[in-house]
Amino acid sequence: MDDLFPARIQEVSPGSPAERAGVRAGDSLLSVAGRPVPDILAYRYLLSGGPTELVVEPQGGGPPLRFAVGWEDPGLEFGDVLFDGIHKCANKCDFCYVHQMPRGFRKSLYLMDDDYRLSFLYGSFVTLTNLAEEDIQRILRERLSPLYVSVHAADAESRRDLMKYWRLKVKDPAATDILQMLDRLASIDLYTQIVLVPGRNDGEVLEATLDQLAARPNVLAVACVPVGLTDHRRNLPQVRPFDRAAAADVLRRVEPYRQRMLRERGTHFVFPSDELYLLAGQPLPPAEDYEDFAMLENGVGMVRDFLCPLPRLPERVSPRRVLVATGTLFAPLLEEALKPLRAIRGLELELRPAVNRAFGSSTTVAGLLTGRCLLAAVEPGEADLLLIPPSTLRYGTELFLDGLSLDDLSTQLAMEVRPGGRSLAELAAAILGGRAAGTPQFGFSAHARKEAGGTVRL
């Protein structure tokens, strides 16, 4: 059989059809219904057709194991969701964060993925420029909806100028026509984003892009996010960062679309990131304006979601000094939000904005702070407890982007270090002496979907 994608089996459920057939952990799935299985989505789709046969290759060699299943679960668990490898990006965007990464981080952070399967599974944004016809047909056939799509600009020339895909080999040149692609995927719900680069795709180009997206019913929402720049742009085109005036101009231009689409569709449709409001010095919209917070991990509504009402606070606690670390962008808002806790007797509370020494001072969001950034911002022994943003930790672990752990920080700073919680109420609980209610043991954000922190804006 051609194009086999052996899928390593991590676990076999006791009493399952697979176990009865002699399948063991470490074996590899070769096919379902006579077809190769490139990923977990194809596995589930092929099983959904009813009774079928699975073929498994034993780890130690020997003849393949064949067994049939009806509608029951075969009982296989896999170590990864992609069996044929990740689909890589076919672009060379001027604003790509991977191209601006400092050296020395874990290898996975330098991988330029652009895989529509991960978009469906985890909500990561993809450009669609690397799709072949068979990919498009599969998306439609298996109803992989919703997808999260980076549009950036509807105008073909502006998009090519930003993404540089004309220099690279793509599977299908037609895939670079984003408007045609959106129309071909008319039956698929799409959440889209525009990474805004001053002077390139803001202003009138932004308005033209919003016109095109608003005309397509399958486009459910548009996130507008300012370009993120680091101090490690080597041999890259010059890109101007957003300032207060540029951010305010974006908000001024998108507001008419928000009001019009609210009347016509019942949704604000265009959702500027929190970063734009903070840069422009404008108040955040109320919580109801974010509707279902569908693009929270893209920095849209994270601050509003965090700033929930405080619980009833005690008048006194046992004496303790607590430091709360955050990024420099969010610090002024958090300083104001923490004021009620400063009235508690026995509590010495200080907010500590940390300059990003890994990516550079222009990177102001909390989610991209590393362990070394926090070490530079805090003196050993200067507090009883240091609370850090949960978004600084790799999904499901106690590790920062630079590989340092919570234990490393605690040891080097001679104090307890733990995540502060996903909301103001959880942060207050952690400040007052207990683990924040609802905070996972490893302190990662419950909203995080990606391993890397690049999509966590605040």
C-alpha positions in Angstrom: 0.0 0.0 0.0 1.4 3.4 -1.0 1.6 6.5 1.3 1.4 4.7 4.6 1.6 6.9 7.7 2.4 4.5 10.6 0.8 5.9 13.7 2.5 4.9 16.9 0.0 3.5 19.4 0.6 4.9 22.9 -2.0 2.9 24.8 -4.5 0.1 24.2 -7.7 0.1 26.3 -8.2 -3.1 28.4 -10.9 -5.4 27.0 -11.1 -3.4 23.7 -11.2 -5.0 20.2 -7.6 -3.9 19.7 -6.4 -5.7 22.8 -8.3 -8.8 22.0 -6.6 -8.8 18.6 -3.2 -8.7 20.3 -2.4 -5.0 19.7 0.0 -3.6 22.2 1.4 -0.2 23.0 4.3 0.6 20.7 2.7 -1.0 17.7 1.7 1.1 14.7 -1.6 1.6 12.9 -1.2 1.2 9.2 -4.7 1.6 7.8 -8.4 1.8 8.4 -10.8 0.5 5.8 -7.9 -0.1 3.5 -6.9 3.6 3.5 -3.8 5.2 5.1 -4.4 7.3 8.2 -2.5 10.6 8.2 -3.9 12.0 11.4 -6.4 11.6 14.2 -9.1 13.4 12.2 -8.9 10.8 9.4 -8.9 8.0 11.9 -12.1 9.3 13.5 -13.7 10.0 10.1 -12.9 6.5 8.7 -14.3 4.9 11.8 -17.5 6.9 11.6 -18.5 5.0 8.4 -19.4 1.9 10.4 -18.0 -1.6 10.4 -14.5 -1.7 9.1 -11.1 -3.4 9.3 -7.9 -2.0 11.0 -4.4 -3.2 10.1 -1.6 -2.8 12.7 2.1 -3.5 12.4 3.6 -5.1 15.5 6.5 -3.2 17.1 8.8 -6.2 17.0 8.0 -7.2 13.5 6.0 -10.1 12.1 2.8 -10.3 10.1 0.3 -7.4 10.4 -2.5 -7.8 12.9 -5.9 -7.4 11.3 -9.1 -7.0 13.2 -12.6 -5.7 12.5 -14.8 -3.3 14.5 -18.4 -2.4 14.3 -19.6 0.9 15.7 -17.5 0.4 18.9 -14.3 2.2 19.7 -11.2 0.1 18.7 -9.5 1.2 21.9 -6.4 2.9 20.5 -4.7 6.0 21.9 -2.0 7.8 20.0 1.0 9.9 21.1 0.3 12.6 18.6 -2.6 13.9 16.5 -0.6 14.1 13.3 0.9 10.9 11.9 2.4 12.2 8.6 4.2 15.2 10.1 3.2 18.8 10.4 2.4 20.9 7.3 4.9 23.8 7.2 4.4 27.4 6.2 4.9 28.3 2.5 5.3 32.0 3.2 8.1 34.4 4.3 6.0 37.1 6.0 7.8 40.3 6.9 6.2 40.2 10.3 6.6 36.5 11.1 7.5 36.1 14.8 9.6 33.0 14.2 12.0 35.0 12.1 12.5 37.4 15.0 13.1 34.7 17.7 16.3 35.0 19.8 18.5 31.9 19.9 18.5 29.3 22.6 14.8 28.4 23.1 13.4 24.9 22.6 13.3 23.8 18.9 9.6 23.6 18.7 9.3 27.4 18.9 11.2 27.8 15.6 8.9 25.5 13.7 6.8 27.5 11.1 3.6 25.4 11.1 0.7 26.2 8.8 -1.5 23.2 9.2 -5.3 23.4 8.6 -5.7 20.3 10.8 -4.2 22.1 13.8 -6.5 25.0 13.0 -9.5 22.8 13.3 -8.3 21.0 16.4 -6.7 23.8 18.4 -7.8 27.1 16.8 -4.3 28.1 15.5 -4.4 30.5 12.6 -3.4 29.3 9.1 -2.9 31.2 5.8 -4.2 28.5 3.5 -1.5 29.2 0.9 -0.1 25.7 1.2 -3.3 23.8 0.4 -3.5 21.4 -2.5 -6.8 20.5 -4.2 -7.0 17.3 -2.2 -6.7 19.3 1.1 -9.6 21.5 0.0 -11.7 18.6 -0.9 -10.9 16.9 2.4 -11.9 20.0 4.4 -15.2 20.1 2.6 -15.8 16.3 2.7 -15.0 16.0 6.4 -16.6 19.3 7.4 -13.6 20.5 9.3 -15.4 23.6 10.6 -14.6 26.1 12.0 -11.2 27.0 10.7 -9.1 30.0 11.8 -7.6 31.9 8.9 -5.0 34.6 8.6 -6.2 36.9 5.9 -4.1 40.1 6.5 -5.3 41.7 3.3 -8.0 40.9 0.8 -6.1 42.8 -2.0 -3.9 40.2 -3.7 -1.0 42.6 -4.3 -1.0 43.8 -0.7 -1.2 40.2 0.6 1.7 39.1 -1.6 3.8 42.1 -0.5 3.2 41.2 3.2 3.6 37.4 3.0 6.2 37.0 0.2 4.7 33.7 -1.0 5.4 34.5 -4.6 9.1 33.7 -4.0 8.4 30.3 -2.7 7.0 27.1 -4.2 3.4 26.5 -3.2 1.3 23.4 -3.9 -1.3 25.2 -5.8 -0.9 28.8 -7.1 -4.7 29.2 -6.9 -4.4 28.7 -3.1 -2.8 32.2 -2.8 -6.1 33.9 -3.9 -7.6 34.3 -0.5 -11.0 35.6 -1.6 -11.4 32.7 -4.0 -10.4 30.3 -1.2 -12.9 31.8 1.2 -15.6 31.3 -1.4 -14.6 27.7 -2.1 -14.9 27.1 1.7 -18.3 28.7 1.8 -19.8 25.8 3.8 -17.0 26.1 6.5 -17.3 28.6 9.3 -14.2 30.8 9.4 -12.7 33.0 12.2 -10.2 35.3 10.6 -7.4 37.6 11.7 -5.6 40.6 10.3 -2.1 41.2 11.6 -1.8 44.9 11.0 1.5 46.4 9.8 1.5 50.3 9.9 1.6 51.7 6.4 1.1 48.3 4.7 -2.4 46.9 5.4 -4.0 49.4 7.8 -5.9 52.5 6.6 -7.8 52.1 3.4 -6.4 48.6 2.8 -7.9 47.5 6.1 -11.3 49.0 5.2 -11.2 47.2 1.8 -10.4 44.0 3.5 -13.2 44.4 6.0 -15.6 45.1 3.1 -14.7 41.8 1.5 -14.9 39.8 4.7 -18.2 41.3 5.7 -19.7 40.3 2.4 -19.1 36.6 3.1 -21.6 34.9 5.4 -19.1 32.1 6.3 -16.7 34.6 7.9 -18.0 34.8 11.4 -15.5 37.2 12.9 -12.3 39.2 12.3 -9.6 39.9 14.9 -7.4 42.9 14.3 -4.0 42.5 15.9 -1.0 44.9 15.8 2.2 43.5 14.5 4.5 42.1 17.2 8.2 43.1 16.8 11.3 42.0 18.7 14.9 43.3 19.0 16.1 40.3 17.0 15.1 41.3 13.5 18.2 40.4 11.5 18.2 40.8 7.7 14.5 41.5 7.6 12.6 44.4 6.0 12.1 47.4 8.2 8.7 47.3 9.9 7.3 50.3 11.9 5.7 49.5 15.2 2.3 50.7 16.2 2.1 53.9 18.2 -0.8 55.7 19.9 -1.9 57.5 16.8 -1.8 54.4 14.6 -3.7 52.3 17.1 -6.4 55.0 17.5 -6.7 55.2 13.7 -7.4 51.5 13.5 -10.1 51.7 16.2 -11.7 54.7 14.4 -11.9 52.8 11.1 -13.3 49.5 12.5 -16.0 51.0 14.7 -18.4 51.7 11.8 -18.1 48.1 10.7 -18.8 46.9 14.3 -21.9 49.0 14.5 -23.1 48.1 11.0 -22.6 44.4 11.4 -24.3 44.5 14.8 -27.4 45.8 13.1 -27.2 43.5 10.1 -25.9 40.2 11.7 -26.3 40.6 15.4 -22.6 40.5 16.0 -19.9 43.1 16.2 -18.0 41.0 13.7 -14.7 43.0 14.0 -12.8 42.5 17.3 -9.7 44.7 17.9 -7.2 43.1 20.2 -6.8 44.5 23.7 -3.4 45.7 22.7 -4.8 48.2 20.3 -7.1 49.7 23.0 -4.2 49.9 25.5 -1.8 51.4 22.9 -4.4 54.0 22.0 -5.2 54.8 25.6 -8.9 54.0 25.1 -11.1 52.1 27.4 -11.8 48.5 26.7 -15.3 47.6 25.5 -17.7 46.0 28.0 -17.7 42.2 28.4 -20.9 41.7 26.4 -19.2 43.3 23.3 -16.8 40.3 23.2 -19.8 38.0 22.8 -18.5 34.5 23.2 -14.8 35.5 23.5 -14.1 33.3 20.4 -10.6 34.6 19.8 -9.5 35.0 23.4 -6.1 33.4 22.7 -5.4 36.0 20.0 -5.5 38.7 22.6 -9.1 39.7 22.0 -10.8 40.1 25.3 -8.2 38.6 27.6 -7.9 41.8 29.7 -11.7 42.2 30.0 -12.1 38.5 30.8 -9.4 38.8 33.5 -10.9 41.9 35.1 -13.8 40.3 36.9 -15.3 41.6 40.2 -13.2 41.0 43.3 -14.7 38.7 46.0 -15.3 40.0 49.6 -11.9 40.8 51.0 -10.7 40.3 54.6 -9.6 43.3 56.7 -6.4 41.6 57.9 -4.1 38.7 56.9 -1.0 37.3 58.5 2.0 39.5 57.6 3.4 38.8 54.1 5.0 40.6 51.3 3.8 39.6 47.8 5.1 40.6 44.4 2.9 40.3 41.3 4.8 40.3 38.0 3.3 41.2 34.7 4.2 42.8 31.3 4.7 46.5 31.0 1.6 46.9 28.7 -0.9 45.5 31.2 0.8 47.0 34.3 -1.2 50.3 34.6 -4.6 48.5 34.4 -3.5 45.8 36.9 -2.2 48.4 39.2 -5.6 50.1 39.4 -7.4 46.7 39.7 -5.3 45.7 42.7 -5.9 48.9 44.7 -8.6 47.4 47.0 -6.2 44.8 48.2 -3.7 47.4 49.4 -6.1 48.3 52.2 -5.8 44.9 53.8 -3.7 45.1 57.0 -0.7 42.8 57.1 -0.4 42.6 53.3 2.5 44.3 51.6 1.6 44.1 47.9 3.7 45.4 45.0 3.1 45.1 41.3 6.4 44.5 39.4 6.3 45.2 35.6 9.0 43.1 34.0 10.9 44.4 31.0 11.3 41.7 28.3 15.0 41.0 28.1 14.6 38.0 25.8 12.7 39.6 23.0 13.4 43.2 23.7 11.7 46.1 25.5 9.3 46.6 22.5 7.7 43.2 23.5 5.4 44.4 26.3 2.9 41.5 26.6 3.0 39.3 29.7 2.7 36.0 27.9 6.2 36.4 26.3 8.1 37.0 29.5 10.7 34.3 30.2 12.1 32.9 33.4 15.2 35.0 32.9 13.1 38.2 32.4 11.6 37.5 35.9 15.0 36.8 37.4 16.2 40.2 36.2 13.1 42.0 37.6 13.1 40.5 41.1 15.8 40.4 43.8 16.4 37.2 45.7 14.6 37.1 49.0 12.8 40.4 48.6 9.3 38.9 49.1 7.6 35.9 50.6 5.8 35.1 47.4 6.1 35.9 43.7 3.0 35.5 41.5 3.6 35.2 37.8 1.2 35.3 34.8 0.0 31.8 34.0 0.4 32.6 30.3 4.2 32.6 30.7 4.2 28.9 31.2 4.2 26.3 28.5 0.9 24.5 28.1 0.5 21.8 30.7 4.0 22.3 32.3 5.9 24.4 34.8 8.3 25.6 32.1 8.9 29.1 30.7 9.7 29.8 27.1 13.5 29.7 27.9 13.3 26.3 29.6 13.6 27.5 33.2 11.0 26.1 35.6 9.0 27.4 38.5 11.3 25.4 40.8 14.4 27.1 39.1 12.9 30.5 39.9 11.9 29.6 43.4 15.4 28.3 44.1 17.3 31.2 42.6 15.0 33.9 44.1 14.8 32.2 47.5 11.0 32.6 47.7 7.9 30.8 46.7 6.9 31.3 43.0 3.6 30.3 41.5 1.0 31.3 38.9 -1.3 34.0 39.9 -4.6 32.8 38.3 -6.6 33.4 35.2 -8.8 36.2 36.6 -8.6 39.0 39.1 -10.6 37.0 41.6 -8.1 34.0 41.3 -5.2 36.4 41.6 -6.6 37.9 44.7 -7.1 34.4 46.2 -3.4 33.6 45.5 -2.3 36.9 47.0 -4.3 36.2 50.2 -2.5 33.0 50.9 -4.1 30.1 49.0 -3.9 28.5 45.6 -6.2 30.5 43.3 -9.5 28.7 42.9 -9.7 27.0 39.6 -6.0 27.5 38.8 -4.5 24.2 37.4 -1.7 22.7 39.3 0.8 23.6 36.6 -0.5 27.1 36.3 -1.2 27.2 32.5 -4.1 29.2 31.1 -7.2 27.2 30.6 -7.8 29.1 27.4 -4.4 28.2 25.9 -4.4 25.9 22.9 -0.9 26.2 21.6 2.4 25.1 23.0 4.2 28.3 22.0 3.2 31.6 23.7 3.2 33.6 20.5 -0.6 33.8 20.3 -1.0 34.9 23.9 -0.9 38.7 23.5 -1.4 39.9 27.1 
